[in-house]
Amino acid sequence: MKAAIYTQKRDLDTFLYLSKFISELNKRGVTAVLHSNTAEELQFSKVFPTFSNTEDLKRENIDYFFSFGGDGTILNALIFVQDLNIPVVGVNTGRLGFLASFTKEEIFGNIDKVLNNELSITQRSVIKVNGVDIDFPYALNDITISRKETTSMITVHSYIDDEFLNVFWGDGLIVSTPTGSTAYSLSCGGPIITPINDIFAITPIAPHNLNVRPLIVKDDVKIKLKVESRVPQYSLSLDSRLYHIKTLEDITLERAPFTLALVQPDDISFFETIRQKLLWGNDKRN
């Protein structure tokens, strides 16, 4: 059995922690395969095999992908895992963490459950953008259109399966998966969506018309968008990756043909996570 190890942290605490975690894997006969940057900066490159892309993971025949960090680290993990359907185990070493469900301490008590397939796995939908030439046109959380180098509003023409939906005036537009409903979309007034739903949320960013509200659509549709702006480009973000796109070029958003398999603890549900992270019920009346 082989386990990929991925983190974006490079400090001494990470070195000591990963050393301990890898030691626990070795005791169970599991080979650790480290991301090449992590292995090099933490001086592990001469000790463990490494990976730097999807082909490496496929060649190494990885069984599990352990992500150490916050939710942003898991979003970047999608770039490596892609359509390989390797279960991702998120260990939260950050702050909030809706996706990274295990704490640094809890994962040691759950290693055997993970390796023995005793924990539940949720399949998280992925969104794809068509019509632009970018290196990895997929996002786990959301795809966002926003203004670039201007304080003026941008105009976003939107269509659902070629049927006209609306013209959005404002700072931009977010199209999120259920996973991304607790991210940028939530801060812009979008709804919280449970992960098992097959839907997209379309959430305007600072709309000029206050009667424009977030909209829920089935994720089997194609969402076509066309942007007008006073400058020749607008910003297109896929999770944390930012691109600059020429205006008046149509883009189409649709559900990707693959999902991300996310391992979940057996003692906490999505609703429990929401209550903990958003501090629901934490007031004097309760």
N, C-alpha and C positions, 0 to 999 in steps of 0.2 A: 504494500500500500504506500502511496505517495501523497504528500500534502504540500501545496504551494503556500509560501509565507509572503505576505505583501504588507508593507507599511510605508508611510511617507515621512516617518520620524527618523532622526539620525543621532539622537543624543545618547548619553551613557546609560540612562535608565532604560531606554529601549534595548540597548545591547544586552544589559543584564537580564531584562525580562524575557527577551526572545531566546537567550541562551538557556534559561530555565525551561521555557515552553518546549523548545526543540529537544531538550534532554528528556522530557516526559514523552514526546513522540517516539524517540529512539527506544525508550524502555518498552514500548508497545510494538516495536518492529516497523515503525512508520518512517520512511525517508523524507526529510525536509528538503524542499526545493525552493530556494530563495529568489526573490526578484533581484536582478543583477545589480541595480543601484544600491539596494539595501545590503547585499552581500559585499559589495566593494567598499562602501563607506563604513560598514561595521566590521570590516576585515574578516568576513566569512567566505570570501570567494574561493579560497584555496581549500576549503573544508567541505563545502556543500555544492551540489549541482545548482544551476541557476536557470532562470527564464527571463525573457525580455519581451515576448510577444505571444500571440495566440498559438502560433505554430509550435513554439517551445512547449507550451502546456500540453498540446496534443501529442507531441513526440514523447514527452515524459510520462504520458498516460496518468495524469493527475486525478486523484480520487476526490480530494477536498481542497478548497481554496480558503485559507484563513486570512482575513483582513483585519489588521490592527490599526485602529485610528477612530475617526468619527464617520458620519454618514458620507462625507465627501470621499473618503478612502474607498468605500464600497461603490460609490458612483464611478470612480476610476477603475475599480476592479472589473466593471462591465467591459471595458476596452480590451482586457486580456481574456476574460472568460467567453464573451460573445455567445455563440450558439453551441458551445460545447456541453452545456447543461451540467457543468460541474457545480455541486452544491457549495454555496458561499457561506462561511461562518464569520459573522461580524463581531469583533471584540472591541468594545467601546473604551478607548483610552482618551476620548475627547470630552465634550461637555454634554450636549443634549442627546443626540443619538436616537432617532426613531428606528433606523435600520440595524445599527450595531447593537444587538440585543443583549449580548453577554458582557458582563464587566470583566476586568482583568483578573479578578479573583474567582469569579464564577466559572470561567472557562476550564480551569483545572479540574473542577468537580464534574464537568460535563464532557471531557475528552472521550471517555469510553462510550458514552451515549451517542456522541457524534459518530465515532468510528464504527459503532455497531448498528447504525441507522435506526436508533431508538427515538430520535426526535423528529418532530414534524417539519416538513419542508413546504414553504409557500412558493408558488410560481408567480413572480412579479412581471407584469406586462411591460413591454418596452415600446417606445414610440420612435418612428422613423421619419426622416425628412427626405423628400425627393425634389429634384429640380435644381439642386445646387451641387457643385463639385467640392466636397469636403472629404477628409480622410476617413472619418468614422461617423456616419449619419444617424446614429442611434442615441437615445437618451433613456435613462431609467426614471428620472424624476419628471422633467418637463423640457419643452422647447419654447423659448421665449423670443419674441420680437420686441425690440425697443429702439428708441431714437439714438442717433449717433452724432456727436459734435454739433448739437443744436439744442436750444432751449424751447424751440417751437414744438407743437404737437406733430405727431405723425398720423397718417390715415391708413387704416388697415381694412381692405375689402375682403370679406370672408364668404366662402361658399361651402355648403355641406353636400357632398355628392353632386356637385355642379348646380345645386339650387342656392340662390342668393340667400345669405343669412342676414348680414348687417354690415354697415360701415362703422368701424370703431375709430373715434377720434380720442387721442390721449397720448400717454407715454409709451403705450405698447400693448401687447397681448401675450398671455400665457396659455399654452395648451399642456395640461399635465395628465399624467397617469394617476391611478389611485395611490400609488406609492408617493408620487410628488405632491399629492394634495395637502400634505402637512409641511410643505416647504414654501417656496416663494408664493405659490398660489394662495396659501392660507393667510400670509401676511397682507395680501391684496384683497382679502374678503372672500376668497373662494371656500367651498365646502370641504369638510373632512370626509374622505371616502374610504371605506374598508377595502383592504387589498383584494378581496375575492371578486369585486365587481368588474365587469367588462365594459368600462366606460372611460371617457375623457372628460375633463373639466376645462372649459374655455373661460378664462378669467381676464377681464380688461385691467390694465394698469393705469390708475388715475384717469378714468374716463372723463371726457369733457361733458358728456350728457349723463347726469346723475341717475337717470332712469335705466341705464344700461347695467345689467346685472350678470353675474356668472351664469354659465349655461352648461348643463350636463348632456352629453350625447353618447350613443353607443360607439364602442371603439372599432366597429366594423365599417365605419364610414371613412371617406376621404375628405379631409379638410383642406381646401385650397385657399391660399392667402396671397394678396397682392398689396404692396406697400407703396405709399406716396409720401415724399418728404421734401423739405426745402434744400436738403443736401443730397448728394448722389448716392449715399449709402445708408444702410441701417444696420443695427447689431442683431445677430442671430446667435443665441446661446443654446447649447445642448448640455444640460446639467451645468458643469463648471467650465465647459469649453466654449470660447467666444470666437465668432467669425464676423467679418464685415461683408455684407452682401449688397449688390447694386439694387437700387429701387426699380420698380416696374417689372421685375422678374417674378413670375409665378412660382410659388413653392407649394408642395402638397405634403400633408402630414397623414400618416396612417399607422396602424399597429404593426410592429415588426413581426416577422415570422417565427421568432423565438422568444423565450422568456428567461428571466434570471431566477435560478433556484436558490432560495434563501432559507437557511436553517434557523429554526425558532426554538427558544427554550420551552420546556414542557410545563413550566410553572407560571407563565405569564402570557396573557392574550393581548390582542391588538387594543382592546378597550382598556385593559389595565395599563398598557403602555401610554395610551392617551391621557389617562387620569394622572399618571405619575409625571409625565413630561410637561403637561400643560397645567399641572397643579389644580385640577378640578376638585372642588370641594374643600380646598384649604382656606377657609375663612372662619370667622368667629362663630358663625351660625352652625358650623359643623364640628 
